[in-house]
């Protein structure tokens, strides 16, 4: 059995016999977990196998053992994380129990807890054991577990007879991800690393994508016209209207013969149709015989992925990425490398101008602006609405009134305009009405979890969703809740999302009360608390992005409406759970800084720097020292020590730190000047101001940056007029 691939093996034995068998016979990497070990997510491609000792291990004496009834009682009370994970897996996946009658009180305790308040049953599972009484069989059946009179040897014989050739991890990877076979035809995926890199990559073609969807009933109003992002089937069946600018952009990309252009970026406001256009372009290029690959946002290693795709393509191919912000740091490193990839991506105009544009070399990219619709687009939109969308209200209007309604409302934002035109009410009222129709508190809680992910353009993974619900005392599985929220929540491949990021953001910012938002954020943080610190090192890119987003102090300040007590309590309530996680302490400290508690901010940022001394915590810690000096919160000697230490750290960071919102040179210049002036060293401050102004001018000559330019003006003002407002920089 050890030679077959498995996602996880749980054992109630304490000996290491099967562990040794796995180490000798398994092709997977074996992750050994003790009963007190932190949880890690299953490897979706089975390159790794989690082997979990539920009741202790002879090789981990320090964890203790679960033997006696008293031990089981303590384990139930403590809710050991791997027993919780076992119960969660059991409620979602088929299990094979071998050589046991499941006389495990802790297991049943966790399963009963998950079954509480829900009618959901676990998937069918089997227990293989040589004998069982009729009562034991009936008891097992009540949990959906079927008794099979068999031994381990019998099971292995069945495996060998069922799989005539040895089943490999590659076989399972391709079975779980059919796109791997489509992508490479008869070629074997060369390694598990390649399979992992290609997980989720979609090779675009009408044939392969059409087979992945059930055809819609012609009489059904399509979700696309209810505000959902387009599916591949929507695009294949020409559900979206062929807008004039869409056609122009698509043609410009397809006909681009300038080989120096390596990327095309669509830039426009939220809800303007960028996601739709990306998929339309991908299908059109594929129809022309081009190889096209659509990448998920959570690409773990873009460079290796492109290298792998390049190995399978000896001519030009296209790589479509939904959001360029997600790859803005990796993408420039791929330009000019001589590979065959041409990149197509999109981004909202604010993010593009503030975070992305300066990262990409302008000589190798074409920027295509996605702008307002024009009057020529109105008739195609009305035709598609009549065929696929809600038509009741528009049918009552005359032709000219329909045109005015579509053109007037869709010019602002296409998505919002279409929803308002077809319903006759405002976008916010649409969301309010939807929210009020959500029947139960549990359903609303799950909706808020999904909104918190979608508004950050992440997906809510089934693992994080299940654990978050459980932490809040909700036993119902995510998929069951998602079914009840059809029309609002999209469920696909163990992930959940709200119909559109705009819808999610408006829900959180304007509709949902702050108490429920705080509860959902706390549950998500609890779900992440089971991982080894630093947490982001244990997560997929998607889950890491979500973790960083909900911890961010700016985000919490916005969605909890500047409620200092509510915001601070989120950090306070999780201090022990994330005591060794630098990112947690960094955001906690910045929160305290925002609300003016500079001494506490220094204490927390010192903790952050010691817990995880990466560049961002070092920057915040150095800045906080200068803030304390500028605010005259320290003695003269301590102030001088802080200035020396902080300027040294920031000088070092200025050479190494790359960030969208962190400027070591600006922090150094403004902080150092403010600190000197607070110590009545104005002459020294003017001298340093000239030095910093000169350095910033050199930087601006290479590349304009509004933050650097603003700092330069402040420094010039000090040098020429002697004026410097400390409170504007450090308050």
Wavefront OBJ file of the C-alpha trace (Angstrom):
o trace
v 0.000 0.000 0.000
v 2.907 2.322 0.656
v 3.793 2.328 -3.048
v 0.462 3.949 -4.018
v -0.037 7.751 -3.902
v -2.275 9.141 -1.128
v -3.109 12.702 -0.097
v -3.025 11.889 3.620
v -2.609 8.933 5.939
v -3.883 9.234 9.528
v -2.736 6.601 12.008
v -3.891 5.817 15.542
v -0.821 3.616 16.052
v 2.203 5.009 17.835
v 4.796 2.751 16.179
v 6.642 3.820 13.012
v 6.331 0.605 10.938
v 4.197 2.135 8.187
v 6.241 5.333 8.237
v 9.310 3.263 7.405
v 7.403 1.440 4.652
v 6.470 4.777 3.134
v 10.037 6.071 3.286
v 11.227 3.016 1.352
v 8.392 2.503 -1.161
v 6.574 5.786 -1.698
v 7.485 8.127 -4.533
v 5.958 11.006 -2.578
v 7.735 13.285 -0.152
v 6.572 12.236 3.324
v 5.620 15.001 5.771
v 5.552 13.511 9.265
v 3.115 15.246 11.612
v 2.704 14.676 15.346
v -0.608 15.166 17.098
v 0.497 18.636 18.247
v 2.082 19.673 14.929
v 0.721 22.672 13.106
v -1.659 21.902 10.263
v -0.515 22.144 6.643
v -2.703 22.025 3.545
v -2.981 18.929 1.373
v -0.827 18.899 -1.745
v -3.392 18.984 -4.544
v -1.030 17.181 -6.927
v 0.007 14.561 -4.361
v 3.721 15.281 -4.664
v 3.673 15.288 -0.848
v 1.929 12.950 1.583
v 0.981 14.001 5.109
v 1.476 11.143 7.590
v -0.222 12.084 10.847
v 0.191 10.382 14.223
v -3.150 11.116 15.911
v -2.379 9.508 19.274
v 1.331 10.177 19.606
v 4.478 8.619 18.203
v 7.387 6.681 19.663
v 9.677 9.172 17.922
v 7.921 12.178 19.519
v 7.798 11.460 23.246
v 7.493 15.144 24.029
v 3.999 15.302 22.447
v 2.619 12.702 24.842
v 0.210 9.870 24.041
v -3.526 9.215 23.950
v -4.227 5.811 25.502
v -6.556 5.923 28.465
v -10.140 7.228 28.747
v -8.688 10.191 30.646
v -6.332 10.888 27.735
v -9.246 10.779 25.281
v -11.211 13.157 27.493
v -8.329 15.638 27.571
v -7.832 15.350 23.796
v -11.538 16.052 23.188
v -11.420 19.082 25.467
v -8.242 20.469 23.874
v -9.474 19.974 20.283
v -6.113 18.876 18.885
v -5.777 20.498 15.434
v -5.184 17.274 13.520
v -8.305 15.646 14.972
v -10.239 18.698 13.792
v -8.622 18.362 10.378
v -9.439 14.627 10.274
v -13.100 15.320 10.997
v -13.172 18.091 8.390
v -11.621 15.761 5.784
v -14.093 13.021 6.726
v -17.063 15.340 6.153
v -15.791 16.228 2.671
v -13.848 13.262 1.254
v -14.205 9.459 0.966
v -12.120 7.595 3.553
v -10.752 4.065 3.812
v -10.251 2.905 7.421
v -8.049 -0.165 7.654
v -7.653 -2.545 10.554
v -9.818 -0.595 12.998
v -13.402 -0.527 14.212
v -13.043 3.197 14.834
v -13.189 3.010 18.588
v -11.876 6.576 18.674
v -13.906 8.909 20.943
v -12.006 12.018 19.863
v -12.767 11.326 16.211
v -16.482 10.869 16.864
v -16.543 13.960 19.060
v -15.185 16.109 16.233
v -17.473 14.525 13.615
v -20.541 15.090 15.796
v -19.505 18.685 16.341
v -19.280 19.224 12.584
v -22.617 17.482 11.979
v -24.332 19.616 14.596
v -26.955 21.990 13.205
v -26.708 20.613 9.666
v -28.384 17.848 7.769
v -25.278 17.339 5.643
v -23.904 13.814 5.609
v -20.320 12.760 5.042
v -19.394 11.180 1.689
v -19.427 7.395 1.562
v -16.445 5.764 3.290
v -15.357 2.212 4.021
v -13.831 0.359 6.956
v -11.826 -2.782 6.255
v -11.483 -5.118 9.219
v -11.650 -8.945 9.597
v -14.761 -8.941 11.808
v -17.448 -6.688 13.257
v -20.672 -7.305 15.161
v -24.073 -6.389 13.725
v -24.361 -3.514 16.200
v -20.924 -2.210 15.206
v -21.885 -2.380 11.520
v -25.114 -0.440 12.132
v -23.241 2.142 14.172
v -20.707 2.630 11.359
v -23.488 2.927 8.780
v -25.043 5.781 10.769
v -21.903 7.761 9.883
v -21.944 6.722 6.219
v -19.170 4.166 6.748
v -19.619 0.820 5.002
v -18.173 -2.308 6.576
v -16.055 -4.591 4.356
v -14.829 -7.898 5.784
v -11.208 -7.722 4.644
v -7.615 -7.254 5.704
v -4.849 -4.937 4.559
v -3.530 -7.760 2.387
v -6.929 -8.122 0.704
v -7.040 -4.404 -0.008
v -3.573 -4.382 -1.583
v -4.524 -7.354 -3.791
v -7.584 -5.433 -4.940
v -5.453 -2.380 -5.735
v -2.997 -4.472 -7.745
v -5.779 -6.193 -9.708
v -7.590 -2.909 -10.393
v -4.504 -1.000 -11.548
v -2.662 -3.399 -13.848
v 0.296 -1.052 -14.081
v 1.668 0.750 -11.063
v -0.380 3.872 -10.385
v 1.940 6.887 -10.203
v 1.623 10.380 -8.836
v 1.782 11.622 -12.430
v -1.257 9.495 -13.313
v -3.212 11.044 -10.474
v -2.016 14.560 -11.365
v -3.243 14.163 -14.943
v -6.499 12.542 -13.831
v -7.161 15.483 -11.502
v -5.998 18.018 -14.070
v -7.085 16.885 -17.548
v -5.730 20.138 -18.970
v -2.226 18.702 -18.546
v -3.019 16.049 -21.148
v -4.697 18.575 -23.424
v -1.767 20.924 -23.088
v 0.913 18.497 -24.153
v -0.982 15.930 -26.216
v 0.737 12.574 -25.894
v 3.763 14.037 -24.117
v 4.237 12.790 -20.562
v 4.517 15.491 -17.955
v 8.219 15.318 -17.282
v 8.205 15.848 -13.549
v 6.016 16.454 -10.538
v 7.504 19.924 -10.374
v 6.165 20.659 -13.866
v 2.760 19.273 -12.935
v 2.668 21.460 -9.841
v 3.667 24.531 -11.820
v 0.963 23.867 -14.402
v -1.773 23.211 -11.877
v -4.727 25.422 -12.771
v -3.273 26.634 -16.079
v -6.025 26.533 -18.722
v -5.088 25.760 -22.337
v -7.594 27.837 -24.295
v -9.533 26.198 -27.118
v -13.218 26.024 -27.941
v -13.193 22.227 -28.026
v -11.556 21.607 -24.645
v -13.401 24.398 -22.825
v -16.810 23.519 -24.265
v -16.467 19.964 -22.974
v -15.848 21.314 -19.462
v -19.265 22.997 -19.184
v -22.867 21.875 -19.358
v -24.732 23.777 -22.030
v -27.154 26.312 -20.634
v -30.866 26.038 -21.230
v -31.728 28.603 -23.922
v -34.548 29.895 -21.735
v -32.318 30.637 -18.735
v -31.209 34.200 -17.989
v -27.439 34.063 -18.041
v -25.562 34.942 -14.847
v -23.312 37.238 -16.864
v -26.198 39.696 -17.171
v -26.829 39.498 -13.431
v -23.401 40.945 -12.697
v -21.275 37.771 -12.627
v -17.850 37.577 -14.216
v -18.012 35.756 -17.580
v -17.476 32.019 -17.797
v -15.643 30.470 -20.717
v -18.987 29.120 -21.944
v -20.394 32.663 -21.968
v -17.589 33.763 -24.258
v -17.750 30.669 -26.474
v -21.510 31.116 -26.927
v -21.090 34.867 -27.624
v -23.175 35.963 -24.659
v -21.299 39.285 -24.121
v -21.953 42.000 -26.695
v -19.164 42.622 -29.261
v -18.355 46.208 -28.285
v -16.502 48.300 -30.841
v -13.514 49.081 -28.637
v -13.273 45.384 -27.697
v -13.003 44.480 -31.363
v -10.379 47.177 -31.961
v -8.208 46.080 -29.023
v -8.509 42.401 -29.930
v -7.509 43.129 -33.535
v -4.576 45.302 -32.445
v -3.181 42.489 -30.317
v -3.740 39.762 -32.914
v -2.169 41.835 -35.703
v 0.779 43.176 -33.686
v 3.901 42.305 -35.697
v 6.325 44.319 -33.587
v 8.494 41.591 -32.058
v 9.846 44.018 -29.458
v 6.392 44.122 -27.829
v 6.241 41.368 -25.226
v 3.101 42.358 -23.316
v -0.298 43.925 -23.917
v -2.026 45.479 -20.889
v -5.712 46.426 -20.801
v -6.299 49.342 -18.435
v -9.708 50.628 -17.396
v -12.008 51.289 -14.443
v -13.549 48.518 -12.351
v -16.569 46.943 -14.035
v -15.620 48.169 -17.523
v -15.398 44.675 -19.045
v -11.666 43.906 -18.818
v -12.171 40.301 -17.644
v -14.655 39.715 -20.443
v -12.325 41.187 -23.026
v -9.381 39.052 -21.848
v -11.355 35.855 -22.394
v -12.710 37.074 -25.748
v -9.158 37.821 -26.923
v -7.937 34.423 -25.687
v -10.666 32.566 -27.612
v -10.120 34.648 -30.754
v -6.361 33.999 -30.761
v -6.982 30.294 -30.229
v -9.438 30.276 -33.135
v -6.636 31.684 -35.295
v -4.449 28.685 -34.450
v -2.356 30.285 -31.724
v -1.425 28.469 -28.512
v -3.009 30.350 -25.615
v -2.748 29.640 -21.876
v -4.888 31.310 -19.244
v -3.178 31.646 -15.870
v -4.803 31.894 -12.471
v -3.810 34.911 -10.375
v -2.189 32.717 -7.713
v 0.804 31.615 -9.831
v 3.487 30.438 -7.416
v 6.531 30.828 -9.676
v 5.863 32.625 -12.943
v 9.442 32.323 -14.196
v 9.553 28.532 -13.865
v 6.062 28.230 -15.319
v 6.973 30.213 -18.442
v 10.185 28.201 -18.803
v 8.138 24.987 -18.705
v 5.616 26.258 -21.265
v 8.463 27.471 -23.455
v 9.900 23.962 -23.523
v 6.655 22.696 -25.061
v 6.271 25.483 -27.629
v 8.808 26.103 -30.378
v 6.977 29.174 -31.670
v 5.047 32.132 -30.281
v 2.411 31.430 -27.640
v 0.215 33.721 -25.561
v -0.073 33.808 -21.792
v -3.194 35.530 -20.467
v -3.085 36.708 -16.829
v -6.218 38.228 -15.316
v -4.431 40.822 -13.143
v -0.990 42.211 -13.947
v -0.662 43.549 -10.378
v -0.332 39.933 -9.215
v 2.824 39.437 -11.324
v 4.243 42.965 -11.556
v 7.506 42.021 -9.836
v 8.111 38.766 -11.742
v 7.041 39.876 -15.221
v 9.854 42.393 -15.926
v 12.427 39.668 -15.213
v 11.011 37.631 -18.126
v 11.277 40.362 -20.744
v 14.190 40.147 -23.140
v 14.933 36.494 -22.300
v 14.300 35.215 -25.807
v 11.355 33.002 -24.881
v 8.332 32.669 -27.127
v 5.741 34.072 -24.726
v 3.599 37.136 -25.357
v 1.735 38.283 -22.265
v -1.774 39.710 -22.167
v -3.141 41.067 -18.915
v -5.411 43.723 -17.416
v -5.603 46.035 -14.443
v -7.807 48.712 -12.927
v -6.650 52.185 -13.829
v -5.941 53.309 -10.247
v -3.816 50.256 -9.445
v -2.108 50.538 -12.814
v -1.037 54.151 -12.300
v -0.185 53.851 -8.600
v 1.405 50.422 -8.300
v 2.184 48.799 -11.636
v 3.041 51.218 -14.449
v 6.439 52.208 -13.045
v 7.440 48.550 -12.686
v 7.139 47.646 -16.380
v 9.544 48.919 -19.057
v 7.445 50.993 -21.509
v 9.417 49.979 -24.606
v 8.211 46.334 -24.498
v 4.526 46.813 -23.616
v 1.457 48.161 -25.357
v -1.197 49.715 -23.114
v -4.763 49.500 -24.407
v -7.319 51.719 -22.668
v -10.733 50.201 -21.978
v -13.000 53.236 -21.989
v -16.687 54.172 -21.949
v -19.020 52.563 -24.444
v -20.135 54.662 -27.404
v -23.539 54.988 -29.050
v -22.699 52.340 -31.676
v -22.435 49.763 -28.872
v -25.993 50.258 -27.618
v -27.786 48.152 -30.264
v -25.473 45.109 -29.820
v -25.911 45.339 -26.037
v -29.706 45.463 -26.351
v -29.681 42.514 -28.743
v -27.661 40.406 -26.288
v -29.810 41.498 -23.350
v -32.941 40.463 -25.222
v -31.445 37.041 -26.022
v -29.648 36.271 -22.763
v -30.474 38.816 -20.063
v -33.320 40.227 -17.946
v -35.611 41.898 -20.481
v -38.861 42.463 -18.577
v -38.309 46.114 -17.677
v -36.664 47.113 -20.957
v -39.436 45.421 -22.961
v -41.892 48.000 -21.594
v -39.861 50.918 -22.970
v -39.863 52.150 -26.545
v -36.718 51.742 -28.647
v -35.332 55.221 -28.005
v -35.988 54.988 -24.258
v -34.114 51.679 -24.120
v -31.162 53.218 -25.887
v -31.114 56.209 -23.549
v -31.321 53.899 -20.525
v -28.408 51.695 -21.623
v -26.178 54.494 -22.887
v -26.846 56.833 -19.975
v -26.194 54.306 -17.233
v -23.517 52.106 -18.830
v -21.233 55.007 -19.696
v -20.251 55.280 -16.013
v -19.456 51.609 -15.415
v -20.618 48.936 -17.823
v -21.304 46.271 -15.183
v -23.212 48.582 -12.838
v -25.023 50.311 -15.690
v -26.380 47.085 -17.156
v -27.605 45.884 -13.764
v -29.304 49.220 -13.037
v -30.862 49.437 -16.506
v -32.358 45.945 -16.354
v -33.678 46.230 -12.780
v -34.612 49.894 -12.610
v -32.936 50.385 -9.223
v -29.480 51.528 -8.107
v -26.508 49.192 -7.718
v -26.329 49.634 -3.952
v -30.057 48.943 -3.617
v -29.636 45.765 -5.686
v -27.008 44.544 -3.227
v -29.093 45.616 -0.228
v -32.073 43.653 -1.566
v -29.912 40.568 -2.179
v -28.449 40.777 1.319
v -31.834 41.076 2.980
v -32.965 37.905 1.207
v -30.160 35.856 2.796
v -32.183 33.898 5.302
v -29.927 32.742 8.117
v -27.071 34.161 10.173
v -24.854 31.255 9.051
v -25.530 32.037 5.377
v -24.730 35.716 5.909
v -21.528 34.833 7.731
v -20.357 32.663 4.814
v -21.323 35.428 2.375
v -19.139 37.902 4.305
v -16.213 35.431 4.300
v -16.499 35.171 0.516
v -16.800 38.961 0.164
v -13.621 39.525 2.179
v -11.760 37.273 -0.273
v -13.395 38.522 -3.483
v -12.964 42.227 -2.733
v -9.212 41.548 -2.666
v -9.492 39.550 -5.898
v -8.682 36.342 -4.050
v -10.733 33.172 -3.889
v -11.948 31.644 -0.651
v -10.449 28.147 -0.564
v -12.538 25.313 0.789
v -9.881 24.610 3.427
v -9.908 28.151 4.814
v -13.692 28.413 4.506
v -14.294 25.138 6.388
v -11.915 26.063 9.158
v -13.311 29.613 9.474
v -16.858 28.321 9.771
v -15.772 25.765 12.340
v -13.949 28.404 14.392
v -17.163 30.421 14.504
v -19.169 27.386 15.615
v -20.859 26.816 12.244
v -20.864 23.168 11.254
v -22.424 23.368 7.806
v -19.922 22.639 4.987
v -19.040 25.526 2.647
v -20.434 23.778 -0.427
v -23.815 23.407 1.277
v -23.891 27.108 2.166
v -22.778 28.032 -1.359
v -25.677 26.083 -2.858
v -28.112 28.128 -0.796
v -26.461 31.325 -2.040
v -26.571 30.486 -5.740
v -26.900 33.707 -7.671
v -24.507 35.448 -5.290
v -21.725 32.914 -4.645
v -19.821 31.031 -7.339
v -18.345 27.646 -6.375
v -15.676 26.117 -8.574
v -12.886 23.603 -7.953
v -12.905 23.858 -4.150
v -12.955 27.644 -4.244
v -15.682 30.207 -3.616
v -16.138 33.768 -4.839
v -18.802 36.462 -4.859
v -20.278 37.264 -8.260
v -17.929 40.230 -8.845
v -15.222 42.043 -6.819
v -17.183 45.317 -7.147
v -20.261 43.646 -5.651
v -18.168 42.240 -2.792
v -16.508 45.574 -2.019
v -19.764 47.509 -2.024
v -21.323 44.872 0.269
v -18.547 45.183 2.856
v -18.164 48.960 2.642
v -21.846 49.914 2.657
v -24.198 47.050 3.525
v -22.818 44.626 6.147
v -22.584 45.836 9.746
v -19.143 46.140 11.308
v -19.862 43.583 14.031
v -20.364 40.811 11.485
v -17.339 41.967 9.462
v -15.181 41.840 12.588
v -16.510 38.364 13.435
v -15.700 37.082 9.944
v -12.187 38.582 9.940
v -11.513 37.012 13.344
v -12.675 33.608 12.097
v -10.418 33.868 9.050
v -7.460 34.749 11.255
v -8.282 31.769 13.470
v -8.280 29.591 10.347
v -4.779 30.826 9.494
v -3.516 30.447 13.064
v -2.949 26.686 12.678
v 0.013 27.172 10.327
v 3.706 27.375 11.147
v 5.085 30.911 11.507
v 5.664 32.948 9.457
v 2.219 31.968 8.185
v 2.633 33.131 4.582
v 5.480 30.647 4.078
v 2.991 27.785 4.617
v 0.310 29.059 2.216
v -0.491 29.077 -1.467
v -0.164 32.484 -3.103
v -3.949 32.901 -3.120
v -4.290 32.162 0.608
v -1.190 34.214 1.437
v -2.644 37.215 -0.402
v -5.885 36.844 1.564
v -4.031 36.557 4.880
v -2.002 39.699 4.150
v -5.112 41.571 3.020
v -7.249 40.948 6.111
v -4.333 41.749 8.446
v -3.575 45.049 6.709
v -4.235 47.959 9.067
v -5.435 50.259 6.253
v -8.020 47.666 5.263
v -9.257 47.196 8.836
v -9.456 50.962 9.352
v -11.555 51.294 6.184
v -14.000 48.411 6.622
v -14.455 48.895 10.377
v -15.124 52.597 9.849
v -12.203 53.948 11.942
v -13.582 52.239 15.077
v -10.367 52.114 17.130
v -11.778 49.765 19.777
v -13.065 47.274 17.216
v -9.899 47.397 15.105
v -7.473 47.145 18.016
v -9.417 44.231 19.498
v -8.793 42.150 16.367
v -5.057 42.398 16.927
v -5.272 42.024 20.706
v -7.438 38.913 20.468
v -4.841 37.165 18.295
v -1.558 38.139 19.965
v -0.867 34.620 21.248
v -1.949 32.931 18.029
v 0.565 34.909 15.945
v 3.223 35.670 18.524
v 6.059 34.584 16.221
v 4.635 36.082 13.008
v 6.349 39.313 11.984
v 3.638 40.376 9.521
v 1.010 40.290 12.276
v 3.083 42.463 14.601
v 4.005 44.821 11.757
v 0.371 45.583 10.948
v -0.525 45.748 14.638
v 2.198 48.340 15.206
v 1.162 50.404 12.182
v -2.400 50.352 13.501
v -1.222 51.786 16.820
v 0.792 54.408 14.932
v -2.295 55.446 12.974
v -4.266 56.028 16.168
v -1.454 58.050 17.745
v -0.179 55.621 20.392
v 3.452 56.018 19.346
v 5.052 54.437 22.403
v 2.944 51.282 22.039
v 3.604 51.297 18.306
v 7.356 51.293 18.986
v 7.015 48.401 21.439
v 5.007 46.330 18.939
v 7.214 47.139 15.928
v 10.260 46.166 17.978
v 8.540 42.813 18.514
v 7.815 42.593 14.777
v 11.429 43.250 13.868
v 12.681 40.639 16.327
v 10.074 38.067 15.248
v 10.743 38.400 11.526
v 13.399 40.985 10.564
v 12.533 41.394 6.902
v 12.798 44.682 5.000
v 9.280 45.958 5.688
v 9.421 45.394 9.448
v 12.890 46.989 9.516
v 11.538 50.031 7.647
v 8.566 50.458 10.000
v 10.747 49.954 13.087
v 13.320 52.520 11.933
v 10.576 54.983 11.021
v 8.971 54.558 14.448
v 12.222 55.489 16.184
v 12.328 58.723 14.203
v 8.658 59.381 14.993
v 9.371 59.116 18.736
v 12.281 61.529 18.430
v 10.237 64.012 16.360
v 7.390 63.827 18.890
v 9.878 64.510 21.735
v 8.968 61.258 23.476
v 12.562 60.319 24.309
v 15.544 61.751 26.197
v 18.253 63.582 24.285
v 20.695 60.671 24.498
v 18.045 58.118 23.495
v 17.014 60.421 20.637
v 20.589 60.542 19.328
v 20.870 56.773 19.624
v 17.584 56.312 17.758
v 18.631 58.719 14.986
v 21.930 56.892 14.491
v 20.317 53.463 14.472
v 17.345 54.449 12.296
v 19.335 56.313 9.633
v 21.765 53.422 9.349
v 18.901 50.950 8.838
v 17.140 53.152 6.291
v 20.328 53.820 4.315
v 20.785 50.084 4.013
v 17.153 49.547 3.019
v 17.327 52.228 0.342
v 19.733 50.011 -1.573
v 17.645 46.848 -1.332
v 13.939 47.431 -0.657
v 11.549 47.386 -3.621
v 7.976 48.261 -2.725
v 4.889 50.049 -4.023
v 4.163 51.953 -0.820
v 7.425 51.998 1.127
v 10.077 54.617 0.327
v 13.186 54.274 2.533
v 14.770 57.432 1.091
v 11.631 59.494 1.754
v 11.287 58.074 5.267
v 14.988 58.755 5.865
v 14.834 62.343 4.577
v 11.586 63.388 6.269
v 12.248 61.455 9.470
v 15.842 62.605 9.883
v 14.955 66.261 9.257
v 12.007 66.135 11.680
v 14.166 64.491 14.346
v 16.943 67.090 13.991
v 14.497 69.999 14.177
v 12.838 68.543 17.275
v 16.303 68.582 18.911
v 16.715 72.264 17.912
v 19.392 71.402 15.342
v 17.864 73.483 12.522
v 21.194 74.356 10.873
v 22.159 70.677 10.676
v 18.677 69.919 9.353
v 19.094 72.409 6.482
v 22.432 70.887 5.529
v 20.945 67.371 5.497
v 17.930 68.666 3.550
v 20.218 69.799 0.715
v 21.957 66.418 0.690
v 18.675 64.506 0.558
v 17.218 66.872 -2.073
v 20.228 66.197 -4.301
v 19.830 62.422 -3.938
v 16.126 62.577 -4.654
v 16.694 64.789 -7.724
v 19.115 62.180 -9.100
v 16.471 59.509 -8.527
v 13.758 61.569 -10.226
v 15.906 62.120 -13.303
v 15.933 58.356 -13.826
v 12.205 57.857 -13.163
v 9.463 60.205 -12.027
v 7.682 59.293 -8.803
v 5.036 61.512 -7.186
v 6.030 60.580 -3.616
v 9.681 61.438 -4.260
v 8.676 64.691 -5.988
v 6.522 65.707 -3.005
v 9.398 65.035 -0.604
v 11.741 67.074 -2.793
v 9.411 70.093 -2.601
v 9.339 69.897 1.220
v 13.124 69.747 1.377
v 13.473 72.728 -0.989
v 11.007 74.694 1.112
v 13.101 74.077 4.243
v 16.322 74.994 2.473
v 14.891 78.240 1.029
v 12.434 79.425 3.699
v 13.402 77.513 6.829
v 9.841 76.138 7.101
v 9.247 72.502 8.081
v 5.975 71.129 9.421
v 6.800 68.124 11.604
v 3.161 67.249 12.202
v 2.570 66.793 8.469
v 5.170 64.054 8.392
v 4.954 62.414 11.810
v 1.832 62.730 13.896
l 1 2 3 4 5 6 7 8 9 10 11 12 13 14 15 16 17 18 19 20 21 22 23 24 25 26 27 28 29 30 31 32 33 34 35 36 37 38 39 40 41 42 43 44 45 46 47 48 49 50 51 52 53 54 55 56 57 58 59 60 61 62 63 64 65 66 67 68 69 70 71 72 73 74 75 76 77 78 79 80 81 82 83 84 85 86 87 88 89 90 91 92 93 94 95 96 97 98 99 100 101 102 103 104 105 106 107 108 109 110 111 112 113 114 115 116 117 118 119 120 121 122 123 124 125 126 127 128 129 130 131 132 133 134 135 136 137 138 139 140 141 142 143 144 145 146 147 148 149 150 151 152 153 154 155 156 157 158 159 160 161 162 163 164 165 166 167 168 169 170 171 172 173 174 175 176 177 178 179 180 181 182 183 184 185 186 187 188 189 190 191 192 193 194 195 196 197 198 199 200 201 202 203 204 205 206 207 208 209 210 211 212 213 214 215 216 217 218 219 220 221 222 223 224 225 226 227 228 229 230 231 232 233 234 235 236 237 238 239 240 241 242 243 244 245 246 247 248 249 250 251 252 253 254 255 256 257 258 259 260 261 262 263 264 265 266 267 268 269 270 271 272 273 274 275 276 277 278 279 280 281 282 283 284 285 286 287 288 289 290 291 292 293 294 295 296 297 298 299 300 301 302 303 304 305 306 307 308 309 310 311 312 313 314 315 316 317 318 319 320 321 322 323 324 325 326 327 328 329 330 331 332 333 334 335 336 337 338 339 340 341 342 343 344 345 346 347 348 349 350 351 352 353 354 355 356 357 358 359 360 361 362 363 364 365 366 367 368 369 370 371 372 373 374 375 376 377 378 379 380 381 382 383 384 385 386 387 388 389 390 391 392 393 394 395 396 397 398 399 400 401 402 403 404 405 406 407 408 409 410 411 412 413 414 415 416 417 418 419 420 421 422 423 424 425 426 427 428 429 430 431 432 433 434 435 436 437 438 439 440 441 442 443 444 445 446 447 448 449 450 451 452 453 454 455 456 457 458 459 460 461 462 463 464 465 466 467 468 469 470 471 472 473 474 475 476 477 478 479 480 481 482 483 484 485 486 487 488 489 490 491 492 493 494 495 496 497 498 499 500 501 502 503 504 505 506 507 508 509 510 511 512 513 514 515 516 517 518 519 520 521 522 523 524 525 526 527 528 529 530 531 532 533 534 535 536 537 538 539 540 541 542 543 544 545 546 547 548 549 550 551 552 553 554 555 556 557 558 559 560 561 562 563 564 565 566 567 568 569 570 571 572 573 574 575 576 577 578 579 580 581 582 583 584 585 586 587 588 589 590 591 592 593 594 595 596 597 598 599 600 601 602 603 604 605 606 607 608 609 610 611 612 613 614 615 616 617 618 619 620 621 622 623 624 625 626 627 628 629 630 631 632 633 634 635 636 637 638 639 640 641 642 643 644 645 646 647 648 649 650 651 652 653 654 655 656 657 658 659 660 661 662 663 664 665 666 667 668 669 670 671 672 673 674 675 676 677 678 679 680 681 682 683 684 685 686 687 688 689 690 691 692 693 694 695 696 697 698 699 700 701 702 703 704 705 706 707 708 709 710 711 712 713 714 715 716 717 718 719 720 721 722 723 724 725 726 727 728 729 730 731
